Amino acid sequence: MTVTTWDEPAGATARGTLIVLPGRGETGASYQRFGTRLAADAYRVRLVPVDLDDLAAAREQVEKLLADESLPAPKVLVGTDSGATLAATIVGEVDADAAVLAGLALPGAAPAPGATWDDELDARSACPVHRSVIEGDAGFERAALGRPLPWSSLEVTAPAKPVLVVHGAADAVSPAAEAVAPYVGAPGARTWLVQGGRHDVLNDVSHRSVAATIVLFLESLKLGPELPAVLVPASGAVDGPA
């Protein structure tokens, strides 16, 4: 299994490790922009391929990375589509500090296998750059969103670890209300909808805002698992030098 890597700039001190679990059809090429951006903020990024027919292999690789003492904490699972579903099911069982779930895939919610490639592109992303990336990726599996998930149902309870959920409000693959419902109001969960966002929410037109939201979550996580705020509204007196 080949793990794709992005590292912090030379001379920077790594601030944590992100273990990316991609979704159906995707390769490392789909996350070059995301990996480069988060690495520039001094987070090490490791992308683990996810074969829906061999989830045990993906989990084994995740556990190896979590046990690798050369990779700095906090260590956070970042899943998209079926990778987000996998992250949601294992985050409480492995030695990860938190999870980011972007565009959760829901059992039974995939589009019909007969959908055209243009339909799939529209469902995935409105970002012209990302669409050109996956159209030019020879390893990208077209029509993969029609593949059934290996889970018959997804039972999610209040997370025991910090979780950030980011979902497209216009996601036609996984309806937003159903996808985020288990997390809304749950202790330790931060849930955001991206206005107009489609399924590949890490690679949609609002990818900059989504990445910034993830960085804020990570920086808060570094302060503690209670996710203390890094930025607060200014009101009244502001603390500072006397």
C-alpha positions as CSV (number, residue, x, y, z in Angstrom):
1,M,0.0,0.0,0.0
2,T,1.5,3.3,-1.1
3,V,1.0,6.2,1.3
4,T,1.2,9.7,-0.3
5,T,3.0,12.2,1.9
6,W,3.2,16.0,2.3
7,D,5.6,17.5,4.9
8,E,6.1,20.8,6.5
9,P,8.5,23.4,5.0
10,A,12.2,23.0,5.7
11,G,13.0,24.6,9.1
12,A,9.4,24.6,10.3
13,T,8.3,22.6,13.4
14,A,5.6,20.2,12.6
15,R,2.4,20.9,14.5
16,G,0.6,17.6,14.1
17,T,-0.3,14.8,11.7
18,L,-3.3,14.4,9.4
19,I,-4.1,10.9,8.1
20,V,-6.3,11.4,5.0
21,L,-8.8,8.6,4.0
22,P,-10.0,9.4,0.5
23,G,-13.4,8.5,-1.0
24,R,-14.7,6.3,-3.8
25,G,-12.7,6.6,-7.0
26,E,-10.1,9.1,-5.6
27,T,-6.3,8.9,-5.7
28,G,-3.6,11.0,-4.1
29,A,-3.8,13.4,-7.0
30,S,-7.3,14.6,-5.8
31,Y,-5.6,15.9,-2.6
32,Q,-2.4,17.5,-3.9
33,R,-3.9,20.9,-3.3
34,F,-5.2,20.1,0.2
35,G,-2.1,18.2,1.2
36,T,0.2,21.0,0.1
37,R,-1.9,23.7,1.8
38,L,-2.0,22.0,5.2
39,A,1.6,21.0,5.0
40,A,2.4,24.7,4.4
41,D,0.8,25.3,7.8
42,A,3.3,22.8,9.3
43,Y,0.9,19.8,9.5
44,R,2.3,16.5,8.2
45,V,-0.2,14.9,5.8
46,R,-0.4,11.2,5.0
47,L,-2.9,9.8,2.6
48,V,-3.9,6.2,3.0
49,P,-5.7,4.5,0.0
50,V,-9.0,3.0,1.0
51,D,-10.2,-0.2,-0.8
52,L,-13.8,-0.8,0.0
53,D,-13.2,-4.5,-0.5
54,D,-10.4,-4.5,2.1
55,L,-11.1,-2.0,4.8
56,A,-8.9,-4.1,7.2
57,A,-5.8,-3.1,5.2
58,A,-6.6,0.6,5.4
59,R,-7.2,0.4,9.1
60,E,-3.9,-1.5,9.6
61,Q,-2.0,1.2,7.7
62,V,-3.8,3.9,9.8
63,E,-2.8,2.2,13.0
64,K,0.8,2.0,11.8
65,L,0.9,5.7,11.2
66,L,-0.8,6.4,14.6
67,A,1.9,4.3,16.3
68,D,4.8,6.0,14.4
69,E,6.6,8.1,17.0
70,S,8.3,10.1,14.3
71,L,4.9,11.7,13.4
72,P,3.9,14.5,15.8
73,A,0.7,14.7,17.7
74,P,-2.1,15.5,17.6
75,K,-2.9,12.8,15.1
76,V,-6.2,13.4,13.3
77,L,-8.1,11.3,10.8
78,V,-9.4,13.3,7.8
79,G,-12.0,11.4,5.8
80,T,-14.0,12.2,2.7
81,D,-17.0,10.3,1.3
82,S,-16.5,6.6,2.2
83,G,-13.2,7.6,3.9
84,A,-15.2,9.9,6.2
85,T,-17.6,7.0,6.9
86,L,-14.6,4.8,7.8
87,A,-13.1,7.5,10.0
88,A,-16.4,7.9,11.8
89,T,-16.6,4.2,12.5
90,I,-13.0,3.7,13.8
91,V,-12.0,7.0,15.4
92,G,-13.3,5.8,18.8
93,E,-11.4,2.5,18.5
94,V,-7.9,3.7,17.4
95,D,-5.3,5.9,19.0
96,A,-6.3,9.1,17.0
97,D,-6.8,12.3,18.8
98,A,-9.7,13.6,16.7
99,A,-11.4,13.3,13.3
100,V,-12.5,15.6,10.5
101,L,-15.4,14.2,8.5
102,A,-16.0,15.9,5.1
103,G,-18.8,14.9,2.9
104,L,-19.8,11.7,4.8
105,A,-21.1,8.9,2.6
106,L,-24.3,7.3,3.8
107,P,-25.3,3.7,3.1
108,G,-27.9,3.7,0.3
109,A,-27.5,7.4,-0.6
110,A,-25.3,7.0,-3.7
111,P,-26.5,8.1,-7.1
112,A,-27.7,5.4,-9.5
113,P,-24.8,3.5,-11.2
114,G,-26.1,4.6,-14.6
115,A,-25.4,8.3,-14.0
116,T,-23.2,9.9,-16.7
117,W,-19.7,11.2,-16.1
118,D,-21.0,14.8,-16.4
119,D,-23.6,14.0,-13.7
120,E,-20.8,12.6,-11.4
121,L,-18.6,15.7,-12.0
122,D,-21.6,18.0,-11.1
123,A,-22.3,16.0,-8.0
124,R,-18.7,16.0,-6.9
125,S,-17.6,19.6,-7.3
126,A,-18.2,22.9,-9.0
127,C,-14.6,23.9,-8.8
128,P,-13.2,24.0,-12.4
129,V,-9.6,23.3,-11.2
130,H,-10.6,20.2,-9.3
131,R,-12.8,19.0,-12.1
132,S,-9.8,19.3,-14.5
133,V,-7.6,17.4,-12.0
134,I,-9.9,14.4,-11.7
135,E,-10.7,14.4,-15.4
136,G,-6.9,14.2,-16.2
137,D,-6.2,11.6,-13.5
138,A,-5.7,8.2,-15.2
139,G,-6.0,6.5,-11.9
140,F,-9.3,8.0,-11.0
141,E,-12.2,5.5,-11.0
142,R,-15.2,7.0,-12.9
143,A,-18.7,6.1,-11.8
144,A,-17.2,5.1,-8.4
145,L,-19.9,7.0,-6.5
146,G,-22.3,4.3,-7.7
147,R,-20.4,1.7,-5.7
148,P,-22.3,0.4,-2.7
149,L,-20.8,1.0,0.7
150,P,-19.7,-2.0,2.8
151,W,-21.8,-0.8,5.7
152,S,-25.5,-1.7,5.7
153,S,-26.1,1.1,8.2
154,L,-24.2,3.8,10.0
155,E,-24.9,4.2,13.7
156,V,-23.1,7.2,15.1
157,T,-23.4,8.2,18.7
158,A,-22.0,11.3,20.4
159,P,-18.3,11.2,19.7
160,A,-15.9,10.4,22.6
161,K,-13.2,12.4,20.8
162,P,-13.3,15.9,19.2
163,V,-14.9,15.7,15.7
164,L,-15.2,18.4,13.0
165,V,-18.0,17.7,10.5
166,V,-18.0,19.8,7.3
167,H,-20.7,19.0,4.7
168,G,-22.0,20.6,1.5
169,A,-25.4,22.1,2.0
170,A,-26.2,21.2,-1.7
171,D,-24.7,17.7,-1.5
172,A,-26.8,15.5,-3.9
173,V,-24.9,12.3,-2.9
174,S,-25.4,12.5,0.9
175,P,-28.3,14.8,2.0
176,A,-26.8,17.3,4.4
177,A,-29.6,17.1,7.1
178,E,-29.2,13.3,7.3
179,A,-25.4,13.3,7.3
180,V,-24.9,15.9,10.0
181,A,-27.8,15.0,12.3
182,P,-26.0,12.7,14.6
183,Y,-23.4,15.4,15.4
184,V,-25.4,18.5,15.7
185,G,-25.3,19.6,19.4
186,A,-23.2,16.6,20.4
187,P,-20.4,17.3,23.0
188,G,-17.0,17.5,21.3
189,A,-18.5,17.9,17.8
190,R,-18.2,21.0,15.6
191,T,-20.6,20.9,12.7
192,W,-20.5,23.2,9.6
193,L,-22.5,23.4,6.4
194,V,-20.9,24.9,3.3
195,Q,-23.4,27.1,1.5
196,G,-23.8,25.7,-2.0
197,G,-21.2,23.1,-1.3
198,R,-21.3,19.8,-3.2
199,H,-20.1,16.3,-2.2
200,D,-16.3,16.7,-2.5
201,V,-16.4,19.5,0.0
202,L,-12.6,19.6,0.5
203,N,-12.2,20.2,-3.2
204,D,-15.2,22.4,-4.0
205,V,-15.3,26.1,-4.8
206,S,-15.1,27.0,-1.1
207,H,-12.0,24.8,-0.5
208,R,-10.1,27.8,1.0
209,S,-12.8,28.4,3.6
210,V,-13.1,24.7,4.4
211,A,-9.3,24.4,4.8
212,A,-9.2,27.5,7.0
213,T,-12.0,25.9,9.2
214,I,-10.0,22.7,9.5
215,V,-6.9,24.7,10.5
216,L,-8.8,26.6,13.2
217,F,-10.1,23.2,14.5
218,L,-6.6,21.8,14.6
219,E,-5.2,24.9,16.3
220,S,-8.0,24.7,18.9
221,L,-7.3,20.9,19.4
222,K,-3.7,21.7,20.2
223,L,-4.9,23.8,23.1
224,G,-6.9,20.9,24.5
225,P,-9.5,18.2,23.7
226,E,-12.2,20.6,25.0
227,L,-11.5,22.7,21.8
228,P,-10.9,26.1,23.5
229,A,-11.5,29.0,21.2
230,V,-8.4,30.5,19.5
231,L,-10.4,33.6,18.4
232,V,-13.1,35.2,20.5
233,P,-15.3,38.3,19.7
234,A,-14.0,41.5,21.2
235,S,-16.4,43.1,23.7
236,G,-15.8,45.6,26.4
237,A,-12.3,45.7,27.9
238,V,-9.6,43.9,26.0
239,D,-6.8,42.3,28.0
240,G,-3.4,43.7,27.3
241,P,-0.4,45.5,28.7
242,A,-1.3,48.0,31.5
